[in-house]
């Protein structure tokens, strides 16, 4: 019985530590992920309008989200 309680305790502790590590990584990388998604969407929008690296959009052009 003592072995079962030890196993349960160790599994619970390891799961809590893993959740803490995953949560910390999410907190630190979430803003970068959102920024990268925004930049990628903006590039796709410009490409759909016919702009590219060789034909850049004018500086006065801006994309707004609704």
mmCIF file of the N, C-alpha and C atoms, coordinates in Angstrom:
data_MODEL
# 
_entry.id   MODEL 
# 
loop_
_atom_site.group_PDB 
_atom_site.id 
_atom_site.type_symbol 
_atom_site.label_atom_id 
_atom_site.label_alt_id 
_atom_site.label_comp_id 
_atom_site.label_asym_id 
_atom_site.label_entity_id 
_atom_site.label_seq_id 
_atom_site.pdbx_PDB_ins_code 
_atom_site.Cartn_x 
_atom_site.Cartn_y 
_atom_site.Cartn_z 
_atom_site.occupancy 
_atom_site.B_iso_or_equiv 
_atom_site.pdbx_formal_charge 
_atom_site.auth_seq_id 
_atom_site.auth_comp_id 
_atom_site.auth_asym_id 
_atom_site.auth_atom_id 
_atom_site.pdbx_PDB_model_num 
ATOM 1   N N  . UNK A 1 1  ? 0.828   -1.194 0.000   1.00 0.00 ? 1  UNK A N  1 
ATOM 2   C CA . UNK A 1 1  ? 0.000   0.000  0.000   1.00 0.00 ? 1  UNK A CA 1 
ATOM 3   C C  . UNK A 1 1  ? 0.870   1.254  0.000   1.00 0.00 ? 1  UNK A C  1 
ATOM 4   N N  . UNK A 1 2  ? 1.982   1.163  0.724   1.00 0.00 ? 2  UNK A N  1 
ATOM 5   C CA . UNK A 1 2  ? 2.881   2.308  0.801   1.00 0.00 ? 2  UNK A CA 1 
ATOM 6   C C  . UNK A 1 2  ? 3.474   2.617  -0.570  1.00 0.00 ? 2  UNK A C  1 
ATOM 7   N N  . UNK A 1 3  ? 3.770   1.567  -1.343  1.00 0.00 ? 3  UNK A N  1 
ATOM 8   C CA . UNK A 1 3  ? 4.332   1.760  -2.681  1.00 0.00 ? 3  UNK A CA 1 
ATOM 9   C C  . UNK A 1 3  ? 3.341   2.470  -3.604  1.00 0.00 ? 3  UNK A C  1 
ATOM 10  N N  . UNK A 1 4  ? 2.072   2.114  -3.497  1.00 0.00 ? 4  UNK A N  1 
ATOM 11  C CA . UNK A 1 4  ? 1.056   2.740  -4.344  1.00 0.00 ? 4  UNK A CA 1 
ATOM 12  C C  . UNK A 1 4  ? 0.949   4.226  -4.027  1.00 0.00 ? 4  UNK A C  1 
ATOM 13  N N  . UNK A 1 5  ? 0.954   4.575  -2.754  1.00 0.00 ? 5  UNK A N  1 
ATOM 14  C CA . UNK A 1 5  ? 0.877   5.985  -2.366  1.00 0.00 ? 5  UNK A CA 1 
ATOM 15  C C  . UNK A 1 5  ? 2.108   6.756  -2.836  1.00 0.00 ? 5  UNK A C  1 
ATOM 16  N N  . UNK A 1 6  ? 3.264   6.122  -2.776  1.00 0.00 ? 6  UNK A N  1 
ATOM 17  C CA . UNK A 1 6  ? 4.490   6.761  -3.254  1.00 0.00 ? 6  UNK A CA 1 
ATOM 18  C C  . UNK A 1 6  ? 4.416   7.012  -4.756  1.00 0.00 ? 6  UNK A C  1 
ATOM 19  N N  . UNK A 1 7  ? 3.930   6.029  -5.499  1.00 0.00 ? 7  UNK A N  1 
ATOM 20  C CA . UNK A 1 7  ? 3.793   6.180  -6.952  1.00 0.00 ? 7  UNK A CA 1 
ATOM 21  C C  . UNK A 1 7  ? 2.801   7.295  -7.272  1.00 0.00 ? 7  UNK A C  1 
ATOM 22  N N  . UNK A 1 8  ? 1.671   7.313  -6.587  1.00 0.00 ? 8  UNK A N  1 
ATOM 23  C CA . UNK A 1 8  ? 0.665   8.357  -6.812  1.00 0.00 ? 8  UNK A CA 1 
ATOM 24  C C  . UNK A 1 8  ? 1.248   9.733  -6.520  1.00 0.00 ? 8  UNK A C  1 
ATOM 25  N N  . UNK A 1 9  ? 1.959   9.859  -5.424  1.00 0.00 ? 9  UNK A N  1 
ATOM 26  C CA . UNK A 1 9  ? 2.559   11.141 -5.053  1.00 0.00 ? 9  UNK A CA 1 
ATOM 27  C C  . UNK A 1 9  ? 3.579   11.590 -6.090  1.00 0.00 ? 9  UNK A C  1 
ATOM 28  N N  . UNK A 1 10 ? 4.439   10.687 -6.529  1.00 0.00 ? 10 UNK A N  1 
ATOM 29  C CA . UNK A 1 10 ? 5.475   11.049 -7.502  1.00 0.00 ? 10 UNK A CA 1 
ATOM 30  C C  . UNK A 1 10 ? 4.873   11.415 -8.858  1.00 0.00 ? 10 UNK A C  1 
ATOM 31  N N  . UNK A 1 11 ? 3.868   10.671 -9.289  1.00 0.00 ? 11 UNK A N  1 
ATOM 32  C CA . UNK A 1 11 ? 3.209   11.002 -10.553 1.00 0.00 ? 11 UNK A CA 1 
ATOM 33  C C  . UNK A 1 11 ? 2.514   12.358 -10.476 1.00 0.00 ? 11 UNK A C  1 
ATOM 34  N N  . UNK A 1 12 ? 1.857   12.619 -9.356  1.00 0.00 ? 12 UNK A N  1 
ATOM 35  C CA . UNK A 1 12 ? 1.195   13.909 -9.176  1.00 0.00 ? 12 UNK A CA 1 
ATOM 36  C C  . UNK A 1 12 ? 2.209   15.039 -9.194  1.00 0.00 ? 12 UNK A C  1 
ATOM 37  N N  . UNK A 1 13 ? 3.306   14.851 -8.497  1.00 0.00 ? 13 UNK A N  1 
ATOM 38  C CA . UNK A 1 13 ? 4.348   15.875 -8.447  1.00 0.00 ? 13 UNK A CA 1 
ATOM 39  C C  . UNK A 1 13 ? 4.964   16.109 -9.825  1.00 0.00 ? 13 UNK A C  1 
ATOM 40  N N  . UNK A 1 14 ? 5.241   15.042 -10.553 1.00 0.00 ? 14 UNK A N  1 
ATOM 41  C CA . UNK A 1 14 ? 5.841   15.208 -11.882 1.00 0.00 ? 14 UNK A CA 1 
ATOM 42  C C  . UNK A 1 14 ? 4.862   15.874 -12.846 1.00 0.00 ? 14 UNK A C  1 
ATOM 43  N N  . UNK A 1 15 ? 3.585   15.568 -12.744 1.00 0.00 ? 15 UNK A N  1 
ATOM 44  C CA . UNK A 1 15 ? 2.589   16.219 -13.605 1.00 0.00 ? 15 UNK A CA 1 
ATOM 45  C C  . UNK A 1 15 ? 2.466   17.703 -13.277 1.00 0.00 ? 15 UNK A C  1 
ATOM 46  N N  . UNK A 1 16 ? 2.511   18.047 -12.011 1.00 0.00 ? 16 UNK A N  1 
ATOM 47  C CA . UNK A 1 16 ? 2.450   19.458 -11.624 1.00 0.00 ? 16 UNK A CA 1 
ATOM 48  C C  . UNK A 1 16 ? 3.673   20.220 -12.120 1.00 0.00 ? 16 UNK A C  1 
ATOM 49  N N  . UNK A 1 17 ? 4.844   19.613 -12.026 1.00 0.00 ? 17 UNK A N  1 
ATOM 50  C CA . UNK A 1 17 ? 6.052   20.268 -12.531 1.00 0.00 ? 17 UNK A CA 1 
ATOM 51  C C  . UNK A 1 17 ? 5.998   20.436 -14.045 1.00 0.00 ? 17 UNK A C  1 
ATOM 52  N N  . UNK A 1 18 ? 5.525   19.415 -14.745 1.00 0.00 ? 18 UNK A N  1 
ATOM 53  C CA . UNK A 1 18 ? 5.408   19.508 -16.204 1.00 0.00 ? 18 UNK A CA 1 
ATOM 54  C C  . UNK A 1 18 ? 4.412   20.596 -16.597 1.00 0.00 ? 18 UNK A C  1 
ATOM 55  N N  . UNK A 1 19 ? 3.306   20.686 -15.879 1.00 0.00 ? 19 UNK A N  1 
ATOM 56  C CA . UNK A 1 19 ? 2.315   21.730 -16.162 1.00 0.00 ? 19 UNK A CA 1 
ATOM 57  C C  . UNK A 1 19 ? 2.898   23.114 -15.909 1.00 0.00 ? 19 UNK A C  1 
ATOM 58  N N  . UNK A 1 20 ? 3.701   23.255 -14.868 1.00 0.00 ? 20 UNK A N  1 
ATOM 59  C CA . UNK A 1 20 ? 4.328   24.547 -14.581 1.00 0.00 ? 20 UNK A CA 1 
ATOM 60  C C  . UNK A 1 20 ? 5.302   24.943 -15.686 1.00 0.00 ? 20 UNK A C  1 
ATOM 61  N N  . UNK A 1 21 ? 6.082   23.990 -16.173 1.00 0.00 ? 21 UNK A N  1 
ATOM 62  C CA . UNK A 1 21 ? 7.033   24.276 -17.255 1.00 0.00 ? 21 UNK A CA 1 
ATOM 63  C C  . UNK A 1 21 ? 6.286   24.650 -18.533 1.00 0.00 ? 21 UNK A C  1 
ATOM 64  N N  . UNK A 1 22 ? 5.252   23.886 -18.872 1.00 0.00 ? 22 UNK A N  1 
ATOM 65  C CA . UNK A 1 22 ? 4.485   24.180 -20.087 1.00 0.00 ? 22 UNK A CA 1 
ATOM 66  C C  . UNK A 1 22 ? 3.782   25.528 -19.982 1.00 0.00 ? 22 UNK A C  1 
ATOM 67  N N  . UNK A 1 23 ? 3.230   25.836 -18.834 1.00 0.00 ? 23 UNK A N  1 
ATOM 68  C CA . UNK A 1 23 ? 2.563   27.123 -18.635 1.00 0.00 ? 23 UNK A CA 1 
ATOM 69  C C  . UNK A 1 23 ? 3.528   28.283 -18.738 1.00 0.00 ? 23 UNK A C  1 
ATOM 70  N N  . UNK A 1 24 ? 4.715   28.120 -18.174 1.00 0.00 ? 24 UNK A N  1 
ATOM 71  C CA . UNK A 1 24 ? 5.733   29.169 -18.253 1.00 0.00 ? 24 UNK A CA 1 
ATOM 72  C C  . UNK A 1 24 ? 6.164   29.396 -19.693 1.00 0.00 ? 24 UNK A C  1 
ATOM 73  N N  . UNK A 1 25 ? 6.380   28.326 -20.425 1.00 0.00 ? 25 UNK A N  1 
ATOM 74  C CA . UNK A 1 25 ? 6.755   28.457 -21.849 1.00 0.00 ? 25 UNK A CA 1 
ATOM 75  C C  . UNK A 1 25 ? 5.652   29.143 -22.633 1.00 0.00 ? 25 UNK A C  1 
ATOM 76  N N  . UNK A 1 26 ? 4.406   28.813 -22.354 1.00 0.00 ? 26 UNK A N  1 
ATOM 77  C CA . UNK A 1 26 ? 3.291   29.449 -23.048 1.00 0.00 ? 26 UNK A CA 1 
ATOM 78  C C  . UNK A 1 26 ? 3.253   30.942 -22.765 1.00 0.00 ? 26 UNK A C  1 
ATOM 79  N N  . UNK A 1 27 ? 3.429   31.321 -21.517 1.00 0.00 ? 27 UNK A N  1 
ATOM 80  C CA . UNK A 1 27 ? 3.380   32.737 -21.153 1.00 0.00 ? 27 UNK A CA 1 
ATOM 81  C C  . UNK A 1 27 ? 4.468   33.520 -21.870 1.00 0.00 ? 27 UNK A C  1 
ATOM 82  N N  . UNK A 1 28 ? 5.660   32.955 -21.965 1.00 0.00 ? 28 UNK A N  1 
ATOM 83  C CA . UNK A 1 28 ? 6.769   33.677 -22.586 1.00 0.00 ? 28 UNK A CA 1 
ATOM 84  C C  . UNK A 1 28 ? 6.704   33.680 -24.111 1.00 0.00 ? 28 UNK A C  1 
ATOM 85  N N  . UNK A 1 29 ? 6.063   32.691 -24.718 1.00 0.00 ? 29 UNK A N  1 
ATOM 86  C CA . UNK A 1 29 ? 6.063   32.609 -26.182 1.00 0.00 ? 29 UNK A CA 1 
ATOM 87  C C  . UNK A 1 29 ? 4.755   33.043 -26.827 1.00 0.00 ? 29 UNK A C  1 
ATOM 88  N N  . UNK A 1 30 ? 3.713   33.293 -26.059 1.00 0.00 ? 30 UNK A N  1 
ATOM 89  C CA . UNK A 1 30 ? 2.413   33.623 -26.634 1.00 0.00 ? 30 UNK A CA 1 
ATOM 90  C C  . UNK A 1 30 ? 2.448   34.943 -27.398 1.00 0.00 ? 30 UNK A C  1 
ATOM 91  N N  . UNK A 1 31 ? 3.087   35.976 -26.849 1.00 0.00 ? 31 UNK A N  1 
ATOM 92  C CA . UNK A 1 31 ? 3.137   37.265 -27.541 1.00 0.00 ? 31 UNK A CA 1 
ATOM 93  C C  . UNK A 1 31 ? 3.904   37.160 -28.850 1.00 0.00 ? 31 UNK A C  1 
ATOM 94  N N  . UNK A 1 32 ? 5.005   36.441 -28.858 1.00 0.00 ? 32 UNK A N  1 
ATOM 95  C CA . UNK A 1 32 ? 5.781   36.270 -30.088 1.00 0.00 ? 32 UNK A CA 1 
ATOM 96  C C  . UNK A 1 32 ? 4.971   35.497 -31.123 1.00 0.00 ? 32 UNK A C  1 
ATOM 97  N N  . UNK A 1 33 ? 4.218   34.505 -30.681 1.00 0.00 ? 33 UNK A N  1 
ATOM 98  C CA . UNK A 1 33 ? 3.391   33.725 -31.600 1.00 0.00 ? 33 UNK A CA 1 
ATOM 99  C C  . UNK A 1 33 ? 2.330   34.610 -32.249 1.00 0.00 ? 33 UNK A C  1 
ATOM 100 N N  . UNK A 1 34 ? 1.663   35.438 -31.447 1.00 0.00 ? 34 UNK A N  1 
ATOM 101 C CA . UNK A 1 34 ? 0.650   36.337 -31.990 1.00 0.00 ? 34 UNK A CA 1 
ATOM 102 C C  . UNK A 1 34 ? 1.265   37.327 -32.968 1.00 0.00 ? 34 UNK A C  1 
ATOM 103 N N  . UNK A 1 35 ? 2.430   37.856 -32.637 1.00 0.00 ? 35 UNK A N  1 
ATOM 104 C CA . UNK A 1 35 ? 3.104   38.805 -33.525 1.00 0.00 ? 35 UNK A CA 1 
ATOM 105 C C  . UNK A 1 35 ? 3.460   38.142 -34.851 1.00 0.00 ? 35 UNK A C  1 
ATOM 106 N N  . UNK A 1 36 ? 4.005   36.939 -34.800 1.00 0.00 ? 36 UNK A N  1 
ATOM 107 C CA . UNK A 1 36 ? 4.370   36.226 -36.026 1.00 0.00 ? 36 UNK A CA 1 
ATOM 108 C C  . UNK A 1 36 ? 3.146   35.935 -36.892 1.00 0.00 ? 36 UNK A C  1 
ATOM 109 N N  . UNK A 1 37 ? 2.030   35.562 -36.266 1.00 0.00 ? 37 UNK A N  1 
ATOM 110 C CA . UNK A 1 37 ? 0.803   35.313 -37.017 1.00 0.00 ? 37 UNK A CA 1 
ATOM 111 C C  . UNK A 1 37 ? 0.324   36.588 -37.700 1.00 0.00 ? 37 UNK A C  1 
ATOM 112 N N  . UNK A 1 38 ? 0.394   37.714 -36.981 1.00 0.00 ? 38 UNK A N  1 
ATOM 113 C CA . UNK A 1 38 ? -0.032  38.997 -37.538 1.00 0.00 ? 38 UNK A CA 1 
ATOM 114 C C  . UNK A 1 38 ? 0.832   39.388 -38.730 1.00 0.00 ? 38 UNK A C  1 
ATOM 115 N N  . UNK A 1 39 ? 2.137   39.229 -38.605 1.00 0.00 ? 39 UNK A N  1 
ATOM 116 C CA . UNK A 1 39 ? 3.054   39.575 -39.696 1.00 0.00 ? 39 UNK A CA 1 
ATOM 117 C C  . UNK A 1 39 ? 2.794   38.684 -40.905 1.00 0.00 ? 39 UNK A C  1 
ATOM 118 N N  . UNK A 1 40 ? 2.582   37.400 -40.678 1.00 0.00 ? 40 UNK A N  1 
ATOM 119 C CA . UNK A 1 40 ? 2.331   36.469 -41.785 1.00 0.00 ? 40 UNK A CA 1 
ATOM 120 C C  . UNK A 1 40 ? 1.023   36.811 -42.497 1.00 0.00 ? 40 UNK A C  1 
ATOM 121 N N  . UNK A 1 41 ? -0.029  37.125 -41.737 1.00 0.00 ? 41 UNK A N  1 
ATOM 122 C CA . UNK A 1 41 ? -1.301  37.510 -42.342 1.00 0.00 ? 41 UNK A CA 1 
ATOM 123 C C  . UNK A 1 41 ? -1.149  38.786 -43.164 1.00 0.00 ? 41 UNK A C  1 
ATOM 124 N N  . UNK A 1 42 ? -0.383  39.731 -42.654 1.00 0.00 ? 42 UNK A N  1 
ATOM 125 C CA . UNK A 1 42 ? -0.168  40.982 -43.378 1.00 0.00 ? 42 UNK A CA 1 
ATOM 126 C C  . UNK A 1 42 ? 0.581   40.726 -44.689 1.00 0.00 ? 42 UNK A C  1 
ATOM 127 N N  . UNK A 1 43 ? 1.575   39.857 -44.660 1.00 0.00 ? 43 UNK A N  1 
ATOM 128 C CA . UNK A 1 43 ? 2.304   39.515 -45.884 1.00 0.00 ? 43 UNK A CA 1 
ATOM 129 C C  . UNK A 1 43 ? 1.378   38.866 -46.911 1.00 0.00 ? 43 UNK A C  1 
ATOM 130 N N  . UNK A 1 44 ? 0.500   37.980 -46.454 1.00 0.00 ? 44 UNK A N  1 
ATOM 131 C CA . UNK A 1 44 ? -0.434  37.315 -47.365 1.00 0.00 ? 44 UNK A CA 1 
ATOM 132 C C  . UNK A 1 44 ? -1.392  38.335 -47.972 1.00 0.00 ? 44 UNK A C  1 
ATOM 133 N N  . UNK A 1 45 ? -1.875  39.272 -47.165 1.00 0.00 ? 45 UNK A N  1 
ATOM 134 C CA . UNK A 1 45 ? -2.783  40.300 -47.686 1.00 0.00 ? 45 UNK A CA 1 
ATOM 135 C C  . UNK A 1 45 ? -2.103  41.137 -48.759 1.00 0.00 ? 45 UNK A C  1 
ATOM 136 N N  . UNK A 1 46 ? -0.870  41.536 -48.506 1.00 0.00 ? 46 UNK A N  1 
ATOM 137 C CA . UNK A 1 46 ? -0.137  42.317 -49.501 1.00 0.00 ? 46 UNK A CA 1 
ATOM 138 C C  . UNK A 1 46 ? 0.085   41.504 -50.774 1.00 0.00 ? 46 UNK A C  1 
ATOM 139 N N  . UNK A 1 47 ? 0.391   40.229 -50.632 1.00 0.00 ? 47 UNK A N  1 
ATOM 140 C CA . UNK A 1 47 ? 0.598   39.383 -51.808 1.00 0.00 ? 47 UNK A CA 1 
ATOM 141 C C  . UNK A 1 47 ? -0.690  39.230 -52.609 1.00 0.00 ? 47 UNK A C  1 
ATOM 142 N N  . UNK A 1 48 ? -1.828  39.142 -51.921 1.00 0.00 ? 48 UNK A N  1 
ATOM 143 C CA . UNK A 1 48 ? -3.102  39.049 -52.632 1.00 0.00 ? 48 UNK A CA 1 
ATOM 144 C C  . UNK A 1 48 ? -3.421  40.335 -53.388 1.00 0.00 ? 48 UNK A C  1 
ATOM 145 N N  . UNK A 1 49 ? -2.893  41.460 -52.914 1.00 0.00 ? 49 UNK A N  1 
ATOM 146 C CA . UNK A 1 49 ? -3.084  42.735 -53.605 1.00 0.00 ? 49 UNK A CA 1 
ATOM 147 C C  . UNK A 1 49 ? -2.054  42.954 -54.704 1.00 0.00 ? 49 UNK A C  1 
ATOM 148 N N  . UNK A 1 50 ? -1.121  42.022 -54.855 1.00 0.00 ? 50 UNK A N  1 
ATOM 149 C CA . UNK A 1 50 ? -0.149  42.111 -55.935 1.00 0.00 ? 50 UNK A CA 1 
ATOM 150 C C  . UNK A 1 50 ? 1.195   42.687 -55.542 1.00 0.00 ? 50 UNK A C  1 
ATOM 151 N N  . UNK A 1 51 ? 1.415   42.880 -54.259 1.00 0.00 ? 51 UNK A N  1 
ATOM 152 C CA . UNK A 1 51 ? 2.698   43.414 -53.803 1.00 0.00 ? 51 UNK A CA 1 
ATOM 153 C C  . UNK A 1 51 ? 3.619   42.272 -53.402 1.00 0.00 ? 51 UNK A C  1 
ATOM 154 N N  . UNK A 1 52 ? 4.917   42.501 -53.542 1.00 0.00 ? 52 UNK A N  1 
ATOM 155 C CA . UNK A 1 52 ? 5.912   41.498 -53.155 1.00 0.00 ? 52 UNK A CA 1 
ATOM 156 C C  . UNK A 1 52 ? 7.175   42.228 -52.720 1.00 0.00 ? 52 UNK A C  1 
ATOM 157 N N  . UNK A 1 53 ? 8.245   41.467 -52.507 1.00 0.00 ? 53 UNK A N  1 
ATOM 158 C CA . UNK A 1 53 ? 9.507   42.097 -52.106 1.00 0.00 ? 53 UNK A CA 1 
ATOM 159 C C  . UNK A 1 53 ? 10.100  42.919 -53.241 1.00 0.00 ? 53 UNK A C  1 
ATOM 160 N N  . UNK A 1 54 ? 9.864   42.495 -54.478 1.00 0.00 ? 54 UNK A N  1 
ATOM 161 C CA . UNK A 1 54 ? 10.369  43.264 -55.620 1.00 0.00 ? 54 UNK A CA 1 
ATOM 162 C C  . UNK A 1 54 ? 9.452   44.431 -55.955 1.00 0.00 ? 54 UNK A C  1 
ATOM 163 N N  . UNK A 1 55 ? 8.177   44.333 -55.593 1.00 0.00 ? 55 UNK A N  1 
ATOM 164 C CA . UNK A 1 55 ? 7.199   45.396 -55.829 1.00 0.00 ? 55 UNK A CA 1 
ATOM 165 C C  . UNK A 1 55 ? 6.550   45.755 -54.494 1.00 0.00 ? 55 UNK A C  1 
ATOM 166 N N  . UNK A 1 56 ? 7.248   46.503 -53.629 1.00 0.00 ? 56 UNK A N  1 
ATOM 167 C CA . UNK A 1 56 ? 6.720   46.774 -52.289 1.00 0.00 ? 56 UNK A CA 1 
ATOM 168 C C  . UNK A 1 56 ? 5.528   47.732 -52.328 1.00 0.00 ? 56 UNK A C  1 
ATOM 169 N N  . UNK A 1 57 ? 4.672   47.645 -51.319 1.00 0.00 ? 57 UNK A N  1 
ATOM 170 C CA . UNK A 1 57 ? 3.536   48.566 -51.259 1.00 0.00 ? 57 UNK A CA 1 
ATOM 171 C C  . UNK A 1 57 ? 4.023   49.974 -50.919 1.00 0.00 ? 57 UNK A C  1 
ATOM 172 N N  . UNK A 1 58 ? 3.248   50.995 -51.252 1.00 0.00 ? 58 UNK A N  1 
ATOM 173 C CA . UNK A 1 58 ? 3.649   52.355 -50.903 1.00 0.00 ? 58 UNK A CA 1 
ATOM 174 C C  . UNK A 1 58 ? 3.697   52.546 -49.388 1.00 0.00 ? 58 UNK A C  1 
ATOM 175 N N  . UNK A 1 59 ? 4.510   53.476 -48.948 1.00 0.00 ? 59 UNK A N  1 
ATOM 176 C CA . UNK A 1 59 ? 4.671   53.710 -47.506 1.00 0.00 ? 59 UNK A CA 1 
ATOM 177 C C  . UNK A 1 59 ? 3.385   54.216 -46.867 1.00 0.00 ? 59 UNK A C  1 
ATOM 178 N N  . UNK A 1 60 ? 2.536   54.862 -47.658 1.00 0.00 ? 60 UNK A N  1 
ATOM 179 C CA . UNK A 1 60 ? 1.294   55.412 -47.108 1.00 0.00 ? 60 UNK A CA 1 
ATOM 180 C C  . UNK A 1 60 ? 0.218   54.341 -46.913 1.00 0.00 ? 60 UNK A C  1 
ATOM 181 N N  . UNK A 1 61 ? 0.451   53.148 -47.434 1.00 0.00 ? 61 UNK A N  1 
ATOM 182 C CA . UNK A 1 61 ? -0.540  52.078 -47.325 1.00 0.00 ? 61 UNK A CA 1 
ATOM 183 C C  . UNK A 1 61 ? -0.404  51.375 -45.982 1.00 0.00 ? 61 UNK A C  1 
ATOM 184 N N  . UNK A 1 62 ? -1.553  51.144 -45.339 1.00 0.00 ? 62 UNK A N  1 
ATOM 185 C CA . UNK A 1 62 ? -1.558  50.456 -44.053 1.00 0.00 ? 62 UNK A CA 1 
ATOM 186 C C  . UNK A 1 62 ? -2.731  49.488 -44.008 1.00 0.00 ? 62 UNK A C  1 
ATOM 187 N N  . UNK A 1 63 ? -2.567  48.415 -43.272 1.00 0.00 ? 63 UNK A N  1 
ATOM 188 C CA . UNK A 1 63 ? -3.627  47.429 -43.095 1.00 0.00 ? 63 UNK A CA 1 
ATOM 189 C C  . UNK A 1 63 ? -4.244  47.625 -41.713 1.00 0.00 ? 63 UNK A C  1 
ATOM 190 N N  . UNK A 1 64 ? -5.561  47.602 -41.664 1.00 0.00 ? 64 UNK A N  1 
ATOM 191 C CA . UNK A 1 64 ? -6.271  47.750 -40.399 1.00 0.00 ? 64 UNK A CA 1 
ATOM 192 C C  . UNK A 1 64 ? -7.147  46.530 -40.180 1.00 0.00 ? 64 UNK A C  1 
ATOM 193 N N  . UNK A 1 65 ? -7.186  46.051 -38.957 1.00 0.00 ? 65 UNK A N  1 
ATOM 194 C CA . UNK A 1 65 ? -8.041  44.921 -38.620 1.00 0.00 ? 65 UNK A CA 1 
ATOM 195 C C  . UNK A 1 65 ? -9.386  45.432 -38.157 1.00 0.00 ? 65 UNK A C  1 
ATOM 196 N N  . UNK A 1 66 ? -10.402 44.674 -38.471 1.00 0.00 ? 66 UNK A N  1 
ATOM 197 C CA . UNK A 1 66 ? -11.748 45.062 -38.052 1.00 0.00 ? 66 UNK A CA 1 
ATOM 198 C C  . UNK A 1 66 ? -12.249 44.102 -37.012 1.00 0.00 ? 66 UNK A C  1 
# 
